[in-house]
């Protein structure tokens, strides 16, 4: 299987990284995952101090055999969540909302929420911070643990391509009980979709328009959107799903992708398409403390607060999580305002169910990106391998 790996050796050495180890990282992941057929393709990008040191492309973009391209488009799924969280924090900085505000201030539909099948009263109200850090009591149907998440599945509340409007989505959620009283536990959920609806109501813009006007255009992210434009269909990858027979089958064809549909609901929790280049620009803005190329989206202290651990008692997910599924490990991992955060290294990160992933190391000024289209994301340890190998390539630590 053909692979293209570009290493900027001079820049890597100048940045205190070992170029041979970066090349070994790309070759190893290519051989382990792409040549074996475990993943259809692989797009890797690693930078330090915002200079791209490693760019790797391998595999086929589509079942029809077209090779993956540098500008190939990927369904980034839950990597949408950090973008929605940034949008919300922009509104916090404008004084339109506060982290401790009850969610019902903006969503009165949630006034009569209850807990569990016994419909017990909430011990405390759901606050905005609970949506950001996934302590809201909401869930995902894919958790497959309770009768409540079964109702999420029955009502298709997890779907990226909702046929509902934003108002219909919130109305459907408001009829279901929470898994627990807000703030008591951590559970990966549709909370960021709810946060996206709050952004819409506070800004009087649909989420696509808010993102484009206030994030994508200012950051030069011209290849990130909810709806696939007709003139970019040729760049859209196929998405693949692993079946019970451990064979890959097509989940969504790039040429006829469901992401071409113009829907009324924009999923702030998982609806975006993007490229490695575009998401790297978003990550650079975060690494720089909320600013890129002279454009500031957030204050540096706001970004720092977002990747700090906000779990109760400064605990980790192993202590607080009731999730069967999430996009992170649990032991030694905290959660901030839209990101998981490694309590040892200080790295913060998140991924998507199609196996996309990014991490930022603010101490070492490193960004790592992985793009592929394999559902689900918890089959292979490639994310941990990427983080470990990049850390192992550091010759001169900054932190």
Protein Blocks (a to p, Z undefined) as FASTA:
>chain_A
ZZdddddfklmmmnopafklmmmmmmmmmmmmmmnomagbdcddddeehiafbdcdedjf
bfnopacdfkbccdekjmmmmmmmmmmmmmmmnopacfklcfklmmmmlmmgcedjkopa
cfbdcdfklmmnopnopacfklomafklmmmmmnopmbmblcbdfklmmmmmmmpccfbd
ehkaccddfklmmmmmmmmmmnopafklmmmmmmmmmnopakgcfbdcfklmmmpccddd
ddfkopacdfbdfklgfklpccfbdcfklmcccdfklmmmmmmmmmnoopaehiafbdfk
lmmmmmpcfbehhiafklmpccfbdcbdfehpacdehiacdfknopacdddfkopacddd
fknopacddddddddfklbcklmmmmmmmmmmpmbdfZZ
